[in-house]
Every structure is written in C-alpha cells, then in structure tokens.
Amino acid sequence: MKMPEDFKTRLKIAKSKIQKHSIDDKRGSFMGNAFKLGTELVAAVVVGTIIGFILDSWFDTKPWFIVIFFFLGAAAGMLNVIRAAKRMQKED
C-alpha cells in the first residue's frame, strides 16, 4: 500500500523540477534576444562610423563622412532592431 503514495510523491517532485527548468529556459531566451537586439544596434553604428572614418582619411574631409555614416549606421541599426523585434513578436 505504501508504494503508490511513494510514487505520487516522486511524481510531484519531478513535475515541479520540470516546471522550474521551463521557466529558466524562457528567461534565458529573453536575455538572449535582448543581447541580440543590443548587439545589432551597436554593430551597425560602429560599422557606419568606421566606414566614415576610412572615407574621411581617403578624401581628407575630416568629420563629414564620419558624421554622415554615423547617422546612417544608427538609422540602419534602429531599422534592424525594429525588424528583429517584429519577427520575434510574430514567433510568439
């Protein structure tokens, strides 16, 4: 008679462990998405600024291309973040 009660107890413990792991996985997924969005924005700005710096050194037009490509990189980064956020929202 004691065996079914022992089984029920072990089953409850296993279910609670499974639920705990699924919550941790979702939180990790959210953190991954947040880092992905932040990285996309920063990378676009950095690439745009580097391109502007290279063009400025070639054409000897210091700050103009840096400023222009900084803003182009920022706009491209924001556009990438918006697209990725819409894609993530559609998946959920």
C-alpha positions, -999 to 999 in steps of 0.1 A, spaced: 0 0 0 29 24 6 42 21 -29 15 42 -47 19 71 -22 57 70 -27 52 71 -65 28 101 -62 54 120 -41 82 113 -66 59 123 -95 51 156 -78 88 163 -73 96 155 -109 68 178 -122 80 207 -100 115 203 -114 103 203 -150 83 235 -144 112 252 -128 135 244 -158 110 256 -183 108 290 -165 146 293 -165 147 285 -202 123 312 -211 142 338 -191 174 327 -208 157 331 -242 145 366 -233 181 376 -223 195 362 -255 170 382 -276 178 414 -256 215 409 -262 209 402 -298 190 434 -303 216 455 -285 244 439 -305 227 446 -338 222 483 -329 258 488 -317 273 469 -346 255 490 -372 267 522 -356 303 510 -352 304 498 -389 290 530 -401 314 551 -381 344 530 -393 333 534 -429 330 571 -424 365 573 -409 380 554 -438 363 576 -463 374 607 -445 410 596 -445 409 588 -482 393 621 -493 408 642 -465 373 656 -454 376 650 -417 345 649 -397 319 650 -426 319 613 -436 322 602 -400 291 622 -391 271 612 -421 279 575 -418 274 576 -380 238 587 -385 233 562 -414 246 534 -392 223 545 -363 193 545 -387 203 511 -401 207 497 -366 173 510 -355 157 496 -386 174 462 -379 162 462 -343 126 470 -353 126 442 -379 140 417 -355 115 428 -328 86 423 -352 100 389 -362 103 379 -325 68 391 -318 54 372 -347 70 340 -335 54 343 -301 
